[in-house]
Amino acid sequence: MGPEALDRILRPLAGMFDAKRHPDLLRGLEAPDDALVWRLDAERAIVQTADFFPPVVDDPYDFGAIAAANALSDLYAMGAVPLFAINLVAFPEGLDPAVLAEILRGGAEKVREAGAGVAGGHTTTDREPKYGLAATGIVHPERILSKGGARPGDALVLTKPVGTGVVTTAHKRGRVERADLDAAVASMARLSEGAARILRAAGAAVHALTDVTGYGLLGHAHEMAEQSGLALRFRWSEVPLLPGAERYADEGMVPGGSRRNESYYGAWVSWERTLRDRERLLLFDAQTSGGLLAAVAPDRADDLLAAFSSAGEPAWRVGEAVEGAAGGLRIG
């Protein structure tokens, strides 16, 4: 569902639950975030999320792994360590059950890679397969990372390249090159666990964190900027792209979600340089299991990037937080 439609649906529900009546619900009722956080005691808080969607690739195992990595990413974006998950499945009656077994195996192995466990789930019949997780993690209440909190001057660090939307759309239309699809699958299936561990170790130097998924880089950046009360500026030349992404965008392999993102979030964007249509669309490209976007204290950014490099984890410095209207985005 696009951001404009979702906003319209949720607006009448705002205020149904008074945050003052739920003092242990630290995230979830007021400013939207990547997952809810419920405080258990002074040392522990539970982090909960759910995410599922139809296949973005043909291989059932790969689809399961990608969907699981995508769901777990919300926990990492809150600074949490995954504990367990339950499967969320919709599956057609006439499809070979062996396909579902492979989807579940891909998801289970990804959860196991994260150091967590799958503890059950729920299935329902649907015309199209859908799979994902309801995932739970744990974090110290004073070490929650959230979308808000970026400060002027902060460096913006991104941990995965952009372009999964156009690559998978090219795949659906039979126009993708195998090497490009393989690179996209590897990126989507890669856990953000390593990146999250480095960001957690940086402690107070990380001021804000979110993951980049269906609303694209600029959509999720807008949420960070709005909740932080400032603007974010990106350098187009520094934004990493998946192999083939520019070409597929130029060929019109653009998912509908990306165009909805541009229509909705484009109102907050100031273009400080001229970009071609395909370049603009890539900044709105609807991602599946994209990277983490962090706002980091500028005097710690080089050390953080060095830590990523030493650990063999990808990371790019793509811009900075700046003074400006809350939610504003500048592209230079």
Buried (B, 14 or more C-beta within 10 A) or exposed (E): EBBEEEEEEEEEEEEEEEEEEEEEBBBBBEEEBBBBBBBEEEEEBBBBBBBBBEBBBEBBBBBBBBBBBBBBBBBBBBBBBBBBBBBBBBBEEEEEEEBBEBBBBBBBBBBEBBEBEBEEBEEEEEEEBBBBBBBBBBBEBEBBBBBBBBBBBBBBBBBBBBBBBBBBBBBBEEBBBEEBBBBBBEBBBBBBBBBBBBBBEBEEBBBBBBBBBBBBBBBBBBBBBBBBBBBBBBBBEEBBBBBBBBBBBBBBBBBEBBBBBBEBBBEBBEEEEEBEEBBBBBBBBBBBBBBBBBBBBBEBBEEBBEBBEEBEBBBBBBBBBBEBEEBBBBBE
